[in-house]
Amino acid sequence: MRKSTKQKPRVCIVSDQLAGGGAERCSGLLSVFFERNNIDVCHVIVLDKVEYEYAGKLINFGKLKNANNDFLNKLKRFYFLITFFKKNKFDFIIDTRVKNYNLQEYFISKYIFSSPLIQIVHSYMIDLYFPKNKFIAKNIYSHYYKILGVSHEIRKKIILDHKYFNVETIYNPIDFEYVNRQLVKDEVPVLNHYILAVGNMESNVKQFDALIDCYSKSNLVNENIKLIIIGEGTLRSKLEQYVRKLHLEHLITFKGKIENPFPYYKNAFFTVLSSKNEGFPNVLVESLACSTPVVAFDCQSGPKEIILNRENGLLVENQNRDKLTEAMNLFMIDKALYDYCKSNSLQSVQHLDLDLIGKKWLELMKFN
């Protein structure tokens, strides 16, 4: 808890990077909110990747990493980390990183992070954050000020699996002002001639192969409604090969990484999420914020906390590909249902506005 009310509060957000996905975008948005509310904010990032809008000071440890990432270089970065947190006292440190090295994280949490700690868990796969060794996990997290799940399902899983009780839920925010700026910034593709999927292709968590399979069996193909996929990663070439095998190159387009996806959301017929698992998928929120309804597997976790079935989109039985195809067909066949979901889309995510979610952060840290 902050000891003085006379000085501006100071918050440090520690992230793997400020690029790549929803967790990193959330870090940037939080910093924008904090700065708007007279809070000094500092970002510490591990990798030298910055793409998202942010506010405050940036400490980029990734720039200290050499090509070999040798032992001496690791020691140098570790010393810099120790020195930085020794010199800078923060009211709170918000850690968004996954925890890959248990003993290293134990040392960091005990001896480097001296301020009250808040951990954000952005994935239902909580083993990315909590060591399987319960003794080490307890010693890392038992003294944390708060552990935040970005969905209620994540919160429940943390409590069930690890018996922590300082766990709460705060959803990822969205900045509608930023979205509106992006919508008028670039040219938009043709309205309603395509459905959209967005995500990273470094792993198969997004299951674009499953989506391509479902799309190929849908009525959208006969109606010449295309599938546009935005994203990049090592699996892209295999996915493109699969599309060629299905002879659908004329209908399925890989756009790669796009700096501003919002015009694509805006003019899509609808957005599809076919993931194996999620946390609180920003793809769905961003689509709805652009008044575009969504179709998604009811995977763990997030979709059921965003989609009101047949109100702002269609929630599909988890991993049931036949049902996903049926849902895509339904939006094309039932125009009244589609129009109803579209009319509700923007309003359905108003509770995630950056200012409203930001106020929950102020309450959590007792800055209000």
PAVO-196822 format. One record per residue (C-alpha): residue in one letter; x, y, z; residue number from 1; chain. Coordinates in nm, 3 decimals. Layout:
N
+------+---------+---------+---------+------+-------+
| resn |      c1 |      c2 |      c3 | resi | chain |
+------+---------+---------+---------+------+-------+
|    a |       X |       Y |       Z |  NUM |     A |
...
+------+---------+---------+---------+------+-------+
***
This chain:
368
+------+---------+---------+---------+------+-------+
| resn |      c1 |      c2 |      c3 | resi | chain |
+------+---------+---------+---------+------+-------+
|    m |   0.000 |   0.000 |   0.000 |    1 |     A |
|    r |   0.124 |   0.350 |  -0.082 |    2 |     A |
|    k |   0.266 |   0.525 |   0.224 |    3 |     A |
|    s |   0.246 |   0.884 |   0.101 |    4 |     A |
|    t |  -0.037 |   1.061 |  -0.074 |    5 |     A |
|    k |   0.175 |   1.368 |  -0.154 |    6 |     A |
|    q |   0.397 |   1.211 |  -0.416 |    7 |     A |
|    k |   0.277 |   1.077 |  -0.747 |    8 |     A |
|    p |   0.232 |   0.700 |  -0.733 |    9 |     A |
|    r |   0.492 |   0.498 |  -0.921 |   10 |     A |
|    v |   0.410 |   0.174 |  -1.100 |   11 |     A |
|    c |   0.641 |  -0.060 |  -1.293 |   12 |     A |
|    i |   0.497 |  -0.297 |  -1.554 |   13 |     A |
|    v |   0.725 |  -0.593 |  -1.632 |   14 |     A |
|    s |   0.653 |  -0.768 |  -1.963 |   15 |     A |
|    d |   0.826 |  -1.006 |  -2.199 |   16 |     A |
|    q |   0.782 |  -0.747 |  -2.477 |   17 |     A |
|    l |   0.546 |  -0.478 |  -2.604 |   18 |     A |
|    a |   0.452 |  -0.667 |  -2.919 |   19 |     A |
|    g |   0.295 |  -0.991 |  -3.027 |   20 |     A |
|    g |  -0.037 |  -1.050 |  -2.853 |   21 |     A |
|    g |  -0.317 |  -0.950 |  -2.623 |   22 |     A |
|    a |  -0.116 |  -0.967 |  -2.299 |   23 |     A |
|    e |   0.140 |  -0.724 |  -2.433 |   24 |     A |
|    r |  -0.126 |  -0.490 |  -2.576 |   25 |     A |
|    c |  -0.291 |  -0.491 |  -2.233 |   26 |     A |
|    s |   0.038 |  -0.376 |  -2.073 |   27 |     A |
|    g |   0.053 |  -0.084 |  -2.313 |   28 |     A |
|    l |  -0.309 |   0.014 |  -2.248 |   29 |     A |
|    l |  -0.262 |   0.006 |  -1.871 |   30 |     A |
|    s |   0.034 |   0.240 |  -1.900 |   31 |     A |
|    v |  -0.176 |   0.483 |  -2.107 |   32 |     A |
|    f |  -0.446 |   0.481 |  -1.839 |   33 |     A |
|    f |  -0.198 |   0.524 |  -1.554 |   34 |     A |
|    e |  -0.035 |   0.824 |  -1.719 |   35 |     A |
|    r |  -0.377 |   0.982 |  -1.783 |   36 |     A |
|    n |  -0.443 |   0.947 |  -1.410 |   37 |     A |
|    n |  -0.125 |   1.114 |  -1.286 |   38 |     A |
|    i |   0.066 |   0.794 |  -1.211 |   39 |     A |
|    d |   0.432 |   0.761 |  -1.306 |   40 |     A |
|    v |   0.468 |   0.442 |  -1.505 |   41 |     A |
|    c |   0.775 |   0.254 |  -1.618 |   42 |     A |
|    h |   0.791 |  -0.046 |  -1.851 |   43 |     A |
|    v |   1.058 |  -0.311 |  -1.814 |   44 |     A |
|    i |   1.072 |  -0.551 |  -2.110 |   45 |     A |
|    v |   1.286 |  -0.860 |  -2.152 |   46 |     A |
|    l |   1.286 |  -0.881 |  -2.533 |   47 |     A |
|    d |   1.370 |  -0.598 |  -2.773 |   48 |     A |
|    k |   1.029 |  -0.588 |  -2.940 |   49 |     A |
|    v |   0.808 |  -0.279 |  -2.927 |   50 |     A |
|    e |   0.503 |  -0.242 |  -3.153 |   51 |     A |
|    y |   0.215 |  -0.133 |  -2.931 |   52 |     A |
|    e |   0.125 |   0.213 |  -2.809 |   53 |     A |
|    y |   0.239 |   0.279 |  -2.453 |   54 |     A |
|    a |   0.301 |   0.566 |  -2.214 |   55 |     A |
|    g |   0.577 |   0.632 |  -1.963 |   56 |     A |
|    k |   0.943 |   0.537 |  -1.948 |   57 |     A |
|    l |   1.073 |   0.224 |  -2.121 |   58 |     A |
|    i |   1.362 |   0.012 |  -1.988 |   59 |     A |
|    n |   1.451 |  -0.231 |  -2.267 |   60 |     A |
|    f |   1.665 |  -0.514 |  -2.128 |   61 |     A |
|    g |   1.645 |  -0.683 |  -2.468 |   62 |     A |
|    k |   1.894 |  -0.431 |  -2.604 |   63 |     A |
|    l |   2.155 |  -0.571 |  -2.362 |   64 |     A |
|    k |   2.120 |  -0.924 |  -2.500 |   65 |     A |
|    n |   2.393 |  -1.033 |  -2.738 |   66 |     A |
|    a |   2.364 |  -1.282 |  -3.024 |   67 |     A |
|    n |   2.515 |  -1.570 |  -2.824 |   68 |     A |
|    n |   2.317 |  -1.502 |  -2.506 |   69 |     A |
|    d |   2.619 |  -1.643 |  -2.319 |   70 |     A |
|    f |   2.664 |  -1.678 |  -1.945 |   71 |     A |
|    l |   2.854 |  -1.351 |  -1.901 |   72 |     A |
|    n |   2.588 |  -1.165 |  -2.097 |   73 |     A |
|    k |   2.316 |  -1.315 |  -1.876 |   74 |     A |
|    l |   2.508 |  -1.207 |  -1.566 |   75 |     A |
|    k |   2.539 |  -0.855 |  -1.707 |   76 |     A |
|    r |   2.163 |  -0.833 |  -1.766 |   77 |     A |
|    f |   2.090 |  -0.976 |  -1.423 |   78 |     A |
|    y |   2.319 |  -0.722 |  -1.256 |   79 |     A |
|    f |   2.150 |  -0.441 |  -1.449 |   80 |     A |
|    l |   1.811 |  -0.570 |  -1.329 |   81 |     A |
|    i |   1.925 |  -0.579 |  -0.966 |   82 |     A |
|    t |   2.074 |  -0.229 |  -0.990 |   83 |     A |
|    f |   1.763 |  -0.085 |  -1.156 |   84 |     A |
|    f |   1.518 |  -0.209 |  -0.893 |   85 |     A |
|    k |   1.753 |  -0.113 |  -0.612 |   86 |     A |
|    k |   1.767 |   0.247 |  -0.735 |   87 |     A |
|    n |   1.397 |   0.272 |  -0.823 |   88 |     A |
|    k |   1.131 |   0.220 |  -0.560 |   89 |     A |
|    f |   0.781 |   0.159 |  -0.694 |   90 |     A |
|    d |   0.447 |   0.150 |  -0.518 |   91 |     A |
|    f |   0.365 |  -0.162 |  -0.719 |   92 |     A |
|    i |   0.530 |  -0.393 |  -0.968 |   93 |     A |
|    i |   0.287 |  -0.551 |  -1.215 |   94 |     A |
|    d |   0.439 |  -0.866 |  -1.364 |   95 |     A |
|    t |   0.280 |  -1.004 |  -1.683 |   96 |     A |
|    r |   0.553 |  -1.251 |  -1.780 |   97 |     A |
|    v |   0.530 |  -1.628 |  -1.805 |   98 |     A |
|    k |   0.767 |  -1.810 |  -1.567 |   99 |     A |
|    n |   1.004 |  -2.040 |  -1.757 |  100 |     A |
|    y |   1.284 |  -2.082 |  -1.503 |  101 |     A |
|    n |   1.164 |  -2.167 |  -1.154 |  102 |     A |
|    l |   1.477 |  -2.097 |  -0.947 |  103 |     A |
|    q |   1.543 |  -1.775 |  -1.136 |  104 |     A |
|    e |   1.189 |  -1.656 |  -1.070 |  105 |     A |
|    y |   1.220 |  -1.749 |  -0.702 |  106 |     A |
|    f |   1.533 |  -1.534 |  -0.676 |  107 |     A |
|    i |   1.374 |  -1.242 |  -0.865 |  108 |     A |
|    s |   1.057 |  -1.241 |  -0.656 |  109 |     A |
|    k |   1.244 |  -1.270 |  -0.324 |  110 |     A |
|    y |   1.551 |  -1.053 |  -0.373 |  111 |     A |
|    i |   1.499 |  -0.818 |  -0.670 |  112 |     A |
|    f |   1.132 |  -0.719 |  -0.673 |  113 |     A |
|    s |   1.119 |  -0.532 |  -0.341 |  114 |     A |
|    s |   0.786 |  -0.355 |  -0.403 |  115 |     A |
|    p |   0.438 |  -0.506 |  -0.361 |  116 |     A |
|    l |   0.383 |  -0.749 |  -0.649 |  117 |     A |
|    i |   0.083 |  -0.809 |  -0.871 |  118 |     A |
|    q |   0.092 |  -1.102 |  -1.115 |  119 |     A |
|    i |  -0.139 |  -1.102 |  -1.419 |  120 |     A |
|    v |  -0.220 |  -1.449 |  -1.553 |  121 |     A |
|    h |  -0.319 |  -1.415 |  -1.918 |  122 |     A |
|    s |  -0.374 |  -1.780 |  -2.011 |  123 |     A |
|    y |  -0.588 |  -2.068 |  -1.891 |  124 |     A |
|    m |  -0.269 |  -2.276 |  -1.923 |  125 |     A |
|    i |  -0.159 |  -2.160 |  -1.580 |  126 |     A |
|    d |   0.143 |  -2.389 |  -1.573 |  127 |     A |
|    l |   0.306 |  -2.119 |  -1.785 |  128 |     A |
|    y |   0.301 |  -1.901 |  -1.473 |  129 |     A |
|    f |   0.308 |  -2.141 |  -1.178 |  130 |     A |
|    p |   0.584 |  -2.401 |  -1.132 |  131 |     A |
|    k |   0.457 |  -2.759 |  -1.114 |  132 |     A |
|    n |   0.659 |  -2.796 |  -0.797 |  133 |     A |
|    k |   0.403 |  -2.669 |  -0.544 |  134 |     A |
|    f |   0.670 |  -2.587 |  -0.284 |  135 |     A |
|    i |   0.855 |  -2.354 |  -0.523 |  136 |     A |
|    a |   0.526 |  -2.207 |  -0.650 |  137 |     A |
|    k |   0.415 |  -2.133 |  -0.294 |  138 |     A |
|    n |   0.745 |  -1.966 |  -0.210 |  139 |     A |
|    i |   0.728 |  -1.747 |  -0.521 |  140 |     A |
|    y |   0.368 |  -1.633 |  -0.493 |  141 |     A |
|    s |   0.270 |  -1.652 |  -0.126 |  142 |     A |
|    h |   0.388 |  -1.296 |  -0.056 |  143 |     A |
|    y |   0.231 |  -1.139 |  -0.367 |  144 |     A |
|    y |  -0.008 |  -0.851 |  -0.306 |  145 |     A |
|    k |  -0.250 |  -0.991 |  -0.566 |  146 |     A |
|    i |  -0.273 |  -1.252 |  -0.839 |  147 |     A |
|    l |  -0.507 |  -1.146 |  -1.119 |  148 |     A |
|    g |  -0.672 |  -1.377 |  -1.368 |  149 |     A |
|    v |  -0.799 |  -1.205 |  -1.682 |  150 |     A |
|    s |  -1.107 |  -1.431 |  -1.672 |  151 |     A |
|    h |  -1.317 |  -1.581 |  -1.395 |  152 |     A |
|    e |  -1.228 |  -1.929 |  -1.522 |  153 |     A |
|    i |  -0.857 |  -1.857 |  -1.477 |  154 |     A |
|    r |  -0.919 |  -1.725 |  -1.127 |  155 |     A |
|    k |  -1.111 |  -2.040 |  -1.032 |  156 |     A |
|    k |  -0.839 |  -2.265 |  -1.172 |  157 |     A |
|    i |  -0.564 |  -2.085 |  -0.979 |  158 |     A |
|    i |  -0.758 |  -2.121 |  -0.653 |  159 |     A |
|    l |  -0.842 |  -2.486 |  -0.725 |  160 |     A |
|    d |  -0.493 |  -2.595 |  -0.834 |  161 |     A |
|    h |  -0.276 |  -2.384 |  -0.602 |  162 |     A |
|    k |  -0.500 |  -2.289 |  -0.310 |  163 |     A |
|    y |  -0.413 |  -1.919 |  -0.332 |  164 |     A |
|    f |  -0.684 |  -1.689 |  -0.204 |  165 |     A |
|    n |  -0.541 |  -1.347 |  -0.292 |  166 |     A |
|    v |  -0.676 |  -1.400 |  -0.644 |  167 |     A |
|    e |  -0.913 |  -1.168 |  -0.828 |  168 |     A |
|    t |  -1.036 |  -1.108 |  -1.182 |  169 |     A |
|    i |  -0.983 |  -0.794 |  -1.386 |  170 |     A |
|    y |  -1.064 |  -0.821 |  -1.756 |  171 |     A |
|    n |  -0.839 |  -0.687 |  -2.031 |  172 |     A |
|    p |  -0.943 |  -0.333 |  -2.129 |  173 |     A |
|    i |  -1.003 |  -0.182 |  -2.470 |  174 |     A |
|    d |  -0.945 |   0.181 |  -2.562 |  175 |     A |
|    f |  -1.236 |   0.286 |  -2.783 |  176 |     A |
|    e |  -1.073 |   0.619 |  -2.862 |  177 |     A |
|    y |  -0.771 |   0.435 |  -3.001 |  178 |     A |
|    v |  -0.992 |   0.196 |  -3.200 |  179 |     A |
|    n |  -1.181 |   0.486 |  -3.357 |  180 |     A |
|    r |  -0.854 |   0.655 |  -3.455 |  181 |     A |
|    q |  -0.734 |   0.335 |  -3.618 |  182 |     A |
|    l |  -1.059 |   0.287 |  -3.811 |  183 |     A |
|    v |  -1.014 |   0.612 |  -4.004 |  184 |     A |
|    k |  -0.639 |   0.574 |  -4.044 |  185 |     A |
|    d |  -0.619 |   0.319 |  -4.327 |  186 |     A |
|    e |  -0.816 |   0.207 |  -4.629 |  187 |     A |
|    v |  -1.063 |  -0.068 |  -4.555 |  188 |     A |
|    p |  -1.130 |  -0.388 |  -4.752 |  189 |     A |
|    v |  -1.466 |  -0.452 |  -4.919 |  190 |     A |
|    l |  -1.757 |  -0.481 |  -4.674 |  191 |     A |
|    n |  -1.888 |  -0.829 |  -4.582 |  192 |     A |
|    h |  -1.705 |  -1.018 |  -4.859 |  193 |     A |
|    y |  -1.491 |  -1.209 |  -4.611 |  194 |     A |
|    i |  -1.476 |  -1.356 |  -4.262 |  195 |     A |
|    l |  -1.174 |  -1.283 |  -4.046 |  196 |     A |
|    a |  -0.936 |  -1.474 |  -3.819 |  197 |     A |
|    v |  -0.647 |  -1.314 |  -3.629 |  198 |     A |
|    g |  -0.365 |  -1.469 |  -3.429 |  199 |     A |
|    n |  -0.009 |  -1.586 |  -3.386 |  200 |     A |
|    m |   0.116 |  -1.882 |  -3.591 |  201 |     A |
|    e |   0.416 |  -1.977 |  -3.381 |  202 |     A |
|    s |   0.221 |  -2.261 |  -3.219 |  203 |     A |
|    n |  -0.103 |  -2.433 |  -3.308 |  204 |     A |
|    v |  -0.300 |  -2.286 |  -3.017 |  205 |     A |
|    k |  -0.512 |  -2.082 |  -3.259 |  206 |     A |
|    q |  -0.583 |  -2.396 |  -3.467 |  207 |     A |
|    f |  -0.607 |  -2.221 |  -3.802 |  208 |     A |
|    d |  -0.590 |  -2.564 |  -3.967 |  209 |     A |
|    a |  -0.919 |  -2.653 |  -3.795 |  210 |     A |
|    l |  -1.071 |  -2.324 |  -3.908 |  211 |     A |
|    i |  -0.961 |  -2.381 |  -4.268 |  212 |     A |
|    d |  -1.112 |  -2.730 |  -4.256 |  213 |     A |
|    c |  -1.445 |  -2.597 |  -4.121 |  214 |     A |
|    y |  -1.452 |  -2.311 |  -4.369 |  215 |     A |
|    s |  -1.384 |  -2.548 |  -4.662 |  216 |     A |
|    k |  -1.697 |  -2.746 |  -4.569 |  217 |     A |
|    s |  -1.917 |  -2.439 |  -4.519 |  218 |     A |
|    n |  -2.160 |  -2.270 |  -4.754 |  219 |     A |
|    l |  -1.940 |  -1.960 |  -4.750 |  220 |     A |
|    v |  -1.721 |  -2.120 |  -5.016 |  221 |     A |
|    n |  -2.009 |  -2.150 |  -5.265 |  222 |     A |
|    e |  -2.114 |  -1.792 |  -5.189 |  223 |     A |
|    n |  -1.760 |  -1.667 |  -5.261 |  224 |     A |
|    i |  -1.722 |  -1.524 |  -4.910 |  225 |     A |
|    k |  -1.349 |  -1.533 |  -4.844 |  226 |     A |
|    l |  -1.145 |  -1.614 |  -4.535 |  227 |     A |
|    i |  -0.875 |  -1.363 |  -4.443 |  228 |     A |
|    i |  -0.617 |  -1.467 |  -4.183 |  229 |     A |
|    i |  -0.404 |  -1.201 |  -4.016 |  230 |     A |
|    g |  -0.093 |  -1.315 |  -3.832 |  231 |     A |
|    e |   0.255 |  -1.453 |  -3.876 |  232 |     A |
|    g |   0.465 |  -1.744 |  -3.750 |  233 |     A |
|    t |   0.651 |  -2.061 |  -3.836 |  234 |     A |
|    l |   0.332 |  -2.255 |  -3.911 |  235 |     A |
|    r |   0.223 |  -2.023 |  -4.190 |  236 |     A |
|    s |   0.392 |  -2.221 |  -4.469 |  237 |     A |
|    k |   0.222 |  -2.545 |  -4.358 |  238 |     A |
|    l |  -0.113 |  -2.370 |  -4.346 |  239 |     A |
|    e |  -0.062 |  -2.226 |  -4.694 |  240 |     A |
|    q |   0.030 |  -2.574 |  -4.814 |  241 |     A |
|    y |  -0.294 |  -2.710 |  -4.665 |  242 |     A |
|    v |  -0.492 |  -2.439 |  -4.847 |  243 |     A |
|    r |  -0.330 |  -2.537 |  -5.177 |  244 |     A |
|    k |  -0.416 |  -2.900 |  -5.109 |  245 |     A |
|    l |  -0.781 |  -2.798 |  -5.072 |  246 |     A |
|    h |  -0.758 |  -2.583 |  -5.388 |  247 |     A |
|    l |  -0.883 |  -2.280 |  -5.200 |  248 |     A |
|    e |  -0.602 |  -2.032 |  -5.276 |  249 |     A |
|    h |  -0.854 |  -1.805 |  -5.451 |  250 |     A |
|    l |  -1.065 |  -1.778 |  -5.133 |  251 |     A |
|    i |  -0.823 |  -1.796 |  -4.839 |  252 |     A |
|    t |  -0.575 |  -1.511 |  -4.803 |  253 |     A |
|    f |  -0.288 |  -1.487 |  -4.555 |  254 |     A |
|    k |  -0.221 |  -1.120 |  -4.486 |  255 |     A |
|    g |   0.072 |  -1.174 |  -4.251 |  256 |     A |
|    k |   0.137 |  -0.926 |  -3.975 |  257 |     A |
|    i |  -0.067 |  -0.605 |  -4.009 |  258 |     A |
|    e |   0.004 |  -0.299 |  -3.796 |  259 |     A |
|    n |  -0.358 |  -0.186 |  -3.801 |  260 |     A |
|    p |  -0.610 |  -0.474 |  -3.813 |  261 |     A |
|    f |  -0.911 |  -0.266 |  -3.706 |  262 |     A |
|    p |  -1.037 |  -0.175 |  -4.056 |  263 |     A |
|    y |  -1.034 |  -0.550 |  -4.130 |  264 |     A |
|    y |  -1.245 |  -0.615 |  -3.822 |  265 |     A |
|    k |  -1.486 |  -0.336 |  -3.916 |  266 |     A |
|    n |  -1.565 |  -0.461 |  -4.265 |  267 |     A |
|    a |  -1.560 |  -0.835 |  -4.196 |  268 |     A |
|    f |  -1.884 |  -1.032 |  -4.222 |  269 |     A |
|    f |  -1.785 |  -1.179 |  -3.884 |  270 |     A |
|    t |  -1.471 |  -1.282 |  -3.693 |  271 |     A |
|    v |  -1.395 |  -1.645 |  -3.604 |  272 |     A |
|    l |  -1.192 |  -1.783 |  -3.314 |  273 |     A |
|    s |  -1.102 |  -2.153 |  -3.333 |  274 |     A |
|    s |  -0.850 |  -2.174 |  -3.048 |  275 |     A |
|    k |  -0.758 |  -2.474 |  -2.837 |  276 |     A |
|    n |  -0.733 |  -2.249 |  -2.532 |  277 |     A |
|    e |  -0.722 |  -1.879 |  -2.453 |  278 |     A |
|    g |  -0.716 |  -1.638 |  -2.161 |  279 |     A |
|    f |  -0.942 |  -1.345 |  -2.241 |  280 |     A |
|    p |  -0.916 |  -1.326 |  -2.622 |  281 |     A |
|    n |  -0.867 |  -0.968 |  -2.737 |  282 |     A |
|    v |  -0.956 |  -1.075 |  -3.091 |  283 |     A |
|    l |  -1.320 |  -1.117 |  -2.988 |  284 |     A |
|    v |  -1.330 |  -0.789 |  -2.795 |  285 |     A |
|    e |  -1.162 |  -0.592 |  -3.074 |  286 |     A |
|    s |  -1.403 |  -0.733 |  -3.332 |  287 |     A |
|    l |  -1.708 |  -0.648 |  -3.121 |  288 |     A |
|    a |  -1.565 |  -0.300 |  -3.058 |  289 |     A |
|    c |  -1.574 |  -0.254 |  -3.436 |  290 |     A |
|    s |  -1.944 |  -0.361 |  -3.443 |  291 |     A |
|    t |  -1.860 |  -0.696 |  -3.600 |  292 |     A |
|    p |  -2.017 |  -1.009 |  -3.445 |  293 |     A |
|    v |  -1.811 |  -1.316 |  -3.362 |  294 |     A |
|    v |  -1.817 |  -1.696 |  -3.379 |  295 |     A |
|    a |  -1.597 |  -1.892 |  -3.138 |  296 |     A |
|    f |  -1.532 |  -2.227 |  -2.976 |  297 |     A |
|    d |  -1.632 |  -2.220 |  -2.610 |  298 |     A |
|    c |  -1.272 |  -2.296 |  -2.517 |  299 |     A |
|    q |  -1.111 |  -2.237 |  -2.181 |  300 |     A |
|    s |  -1.109 |  -1.955 |  -2.114 |  301 |     A |
|    g |  -1.270 |  -1.626 |  -2.208 |  302 |     A |
|    p |  -1.518 |  -1.671 |  -2.494 |  303 |     A |
|    k |  -1.815 |  -1.745 |  -2.268 |  304 |     A |
|    e |  -1.734 |  -1.431 |  -2.067 |  305 |     A |
|    i |  -1.737 |  -1.219 |  -2.384 |  306 |     A |
|    i |  -1.997 |  -1.380 |  -2.612 |  307 |     A |
|    l |  -2.364 |  -1.379 |  -2.526 |  308 |     A |
|    n |  -2.484 |  -1.660 |  -2.750 |  309 |     A |
|    r |  -2.717 |  -1.537 |  -3.024 |  310 |     A |
|    e |  -2.692 |  -1.185 |  -2.879 |  311 |     A |
|    n |  -2.354 |  -1.058 |  -3.003 |  312 |     A |
|    g |  -2.224 |  -1.376 |  -3.163 |  313 |     A |
|    l |  -2.237 |  -1.753 |  -3.165 |  314 |     A |
|    l |  -2.073 |  -1.965 |  -2.895 |  315 |     A |
|    v |  -1.989 |  -2.311 |  -3.031 |  316 |     A |
|    e |  -1.943 |  -2.636 |  -2.840 |  317 |     A |
|    n |  -1.574 |  -2.659 |  -2.758 |  318 |     A |
|    q |  -1.367 |  -2.823 |  -3.035 |  319 |     A |
|    n |  -1.675 |  -2.945 |  -3.226 |  320 |     A |
|    r |  -1.577 |  -2.871 |  -3.585 |  321 |     A |
|    d |  -1.914 |  -2.969 |  -3.731 |  322 |     A |
|    k |  -2.083 |  -2.719 |  -3.499 |  323 |     A |
|    l |  -1.835 |  -2.448 |  -3.597 |  324 |     A |
|    t |  -1.920 |  -2.502 |  -3.964 |  325 |     A |
|    e |  -2.291 |  -2.494 |  -3.878 |  326 |     A |
|    a |  -2.246 |  -2.167 |  -3.689 |  327 |     A |
|    m |  -2.069 |  -2.004 |  -3.985 |  328 |     A |
|    n |  -2.351 |  -2.122 |  -4.212 |  329 |     A |
|    l |  -2.614 |  -1.994 |  -3.970 |  330 |     A |
|    f |  -2.490 |  -1.636 |  -3.985 |  331 |     A |
|    m |  -2.511 |  -1.651 |  -4.363 |  332 |     A |
|    i |  -2.857 |  -1.813 |  -4.373 |  333 |     A |
|    d |  -3.032 |  -1.628 |  -4.089 |  334 |     A |
|    k |  -2.998 |  -1.260 |  -4.176 |  335 |     A |
|    a |  -3.227 |  -1.150 |  -3.893 |  336 |     A |
|    l |  -3.011 |  -1.326 |  -3.634 |  337 |     A |
|    y |  -2.694 |  -1.187 |  -3.789 |  338 |     A |
|    d |  -2.828 |  -0.831 |  -3.797 |  339 |     A |
|    y |  -2.945 |  -0.861 |  -3.436 |  340 |     A |
|    c |  -2.602 |  -0.981 |  -3.318 |  341 |     A |
|    k |  -2.431 |  -0.708 |  -3.519 |  342 |     A |
|    s |  -2.653 |  -0.439 |  -3.368 |  343 |     A |
|    n |  -2.557 |  -0.556 |  -3.017 |  344 |     A |
|    s |  -2.184 |  -0.600 |  -3.078 |  345 |     A |
|    l |  -2.044 |  -0.262 |  -2.980 |  346 |     A |
|    q |  -2.265 |  -0.217 |  -2.676 |  347 |     A |
|    s |  -2.179 |  -0.564 |  -2.547 |  348 |     A |
|    v |  -1.816 |  -0.466 |  -2.473 |  349 |     A |
|    q |  -1.872 |  -0.117 |  -2.330 |  350 |     A |
|    h |  -1.803 |  -0.252 |  -1.980 |  351 |     A |
|    l |  -1.445 |  -0.321 |  -2.093 |  352 |     A |
|    d |  -1.371 |   0.045 |  -2.168 |  353 |     A |
|    l |  -1.020 |   0.143 |  -2.058 |  354 |     A |
|    d |  -1.144 |   0.402 |  -1.809 |  355 |     A |
|    l |  -1.382 |   0.154 |  -1.642 |  356 |     A |
|    i |  -1.123 |  -0.126 |  -1.619 |  357 |     A |
|    g |  -0.860 |   0.128 |  -1.514 |  358 |     A |
|    k |  -1.074 |   0.234 |  -1.218 |  359 |     A |
|    k |  -1.071 |  -0.128 |  -1.099 |  360 |     A |
|    w |  -0.691 |  -0.109 |  -1.102 |  361 |     A |
|    l |  -0.696 |   0.213 |  -0.900 |  362 |     A |
|    e |  -0.925 |   0.047 |  -0.645 |  363 |     A |
|    l |  -0.702 |  -0.261 |  -0.632 |  364 |     A |
|    m |  -0.393 |  -0.052 |  -0.559 |  365 |     A |
|    k |  -0.586 |   0.190 |  -0.335 |  366 |     A |
|    f |  -0.490 |   0.490 |  -0.547 |  367 |     A |
|    n |  -0.845 |   0.625 |  -0.573 |  368 |     A |
+------+---------+---------+---------+------+-------+
***
